[in-house]
Amino acid sequence: MKAQASEIYEIKEIFGSRLVGTKIEYHVKWKGWPLSDATWEPAAHLDGSAELIAEFEQAQSETKQTKAK
């Protein structure tokens, strides 16, 4: 979840990742917000979202395995 000015935003989906320097960032679609408002967030900003991150990473791993065949 993303917190700013005492507001908490709920993640709908993580649909991308990238490496910035040595840190990973995730492309986050926020619940109730259009895709155009998706943001790149460092993993450290996504406290409490370990399950969503794990689901995304698992899906990425499966996609890479499928493409390798």
C-alpha beads as a LAMMPS data file, in Angstrom:
LAMMPS data file: protein, C-alpha beads

69 atoms
68 bonds

1 atom types
1 bond types

-500.0 500.0 xlo xhi
-500.0 500.0 ylo yhi
-500.0 500.0 zlo zhi

Masses

1 110.0

Atoms # bond

1 1 1 0.000 0.000 0.000
2 1 1 1.115 3.508 -0.675
3 1 1 0.682 6.139 2.022
4 1 1 0.836 9.846 1.366
5 1 1 -0.528 12.681 3.491
6 1 1 -2.284 10.209 5.809
7 1 1 -4.019 8.490 2.887
8 1 1 -3.587 4.794 2.178
9 1 1 -3.928 3.481 -1.355
10 1 1 -4.681 -0.154 -2.079
11 1 1 -2.825 -2.033 -4.783
12 1 1 -5.014 -3.650 -7.405
13 1 1 -2.212 -5.238 -9.424
14 1 1 1.524 -5.307 -9.914
15 1 1 2.162 -5.597 -13.627
16 1 1 5.803 -4.810 -14.172
17 1 1 9.217 -4.520 -12.582
18 1 1 12.501 -2.830 -13.337
19 1 1 15.917 -2.448 -11.790
20 1 1 16.970 1.097 -10.917
21 1 1 20.572 1.020 -9.825
22 1 1 20.602 -1.856 -7.364
23 1 1 16.964 -1.508 -6.269
24 1 1 13.901 -3.136 -7.776
25 1 1 10.784 -1.089 -8.526
26 1 1 7.329 -2.438 -9.296
27 1 1 4.775 -0.950 -11.685
28 1 1 1.644 -0.644 -9.562
29 1 1 -1.995 -0.261 -10.635
30 1 1 -3.886 1.327 -7.745
31 1 1 -7.400 0.184 -6.832
32 1 1 -9.971 2.783 -7.855
33 1 1 -7.531 4.668 -10.106
34 1 1 -7.135 4.448 -13.903
35 1 1 -4.155 2.685 -15.427
36 1 1 -2.826 6.097 -16.487
37 1 1 -2.211 6.792 -12.775
38 1 1 -0.095 3.666 -12.257
39 1 1 3.263 4.411 -10.660
40 1 1 6.704 2.848 -10.305
41 1 1 7.294 2.157 -6.621
42 1 1 10.374 0.870 -4.806
43 1 1 9.734 -2.401 -2.994
44 1 1 10.339 -0.559 0.295
45 1 1 7.203 1.535 -0.353
46 1 1 5.011 -1.538 -0.676
47 1 1 4.844 -2.611 2.956
48 1 1 2.227 -5.275 3.530
49 1 1 2.201 -6.297 -0.134
50 1 1 4.558 -9.268 0.029
51 1 1 1.854 -11.636 -1.227
52 1 1 1.121 -9.517 -4.326
53 1 1 4.839 -9.196 -5.050
54 1 1 5.304 -12.965 -4.693
55 1 1 2.356 -13.613 -7.049
56 1 1 3.834 -11.234 -9.618
57 1 1 7.312 -12.772 -9.345
58 1 1 5.846 -16.295 -9.674
59 1 1 3.895 -15.300 -12.788
60 1 1 7.047 -13.732 -14.273
61 1 1 9.024 -16.892 -13.562
62 1 1 6.383 -19.071 -15.223
63 1 1 6.282 -16.785 -18.275
64 1 1 10.084 -16.973 -18.665
65 1 1 9.998 -20.781 -18.373
66 1 1 7.272 -21.007 -21.030
67 1 1 9.199 -18.760 -23.433
68 1 1 12.378 -20.802 -22.930
69 1 1 10.706 -23.987 -24.199

Bonds

1 1 1 2
2 1 2 3
3 1 3 4
4 1 4 5
5 1 5 6
6 1 6 7
7 1 7 8
8 1 8 9
9 1 9 10
10 1 10 11
11 1 11 12
12 1 12 13
13 1 13 14
14 1 14 15
15 1 15 16
16 1 16 17
17 1 17 18
18 1 18 19
19 1 19 20
20 1 20 21
21 1 21 22
22 1 22 23
23 1 23 24
24 1 24 25
25 1 25 26
26 1 26 27
27 1 27 28
28 1 28 29
29 1 29 30
30 1 30 31
31 1 31 32
32 1 32 33
33 1 33 34
34 1 34 35
35 1 35 36
36 1 36 37
37 1 37 38
38 1 38 39
39 1 39 40
40 1 40 41
41 1 41 42
42 1 42 43
43 1 43 44
44 1 44 45
45 1 45 46
46 1 46 47
47 1 47 48
48 1 48 49
49 1 49 50
50 1 50 51
51 1 51 52
52 1 52 53
53 1 53 54
54 1 54 55
55 1 55 56
56 1 56 57
57 1 57 58
58 1 58 59
59 1 59 60
60 1 60 61
61 1 61 62
62 1 62 63
63 1 63 64
64 1 64 65
65 1 65 66
66 1 66 67
67 1 67 68
68 1 68 69
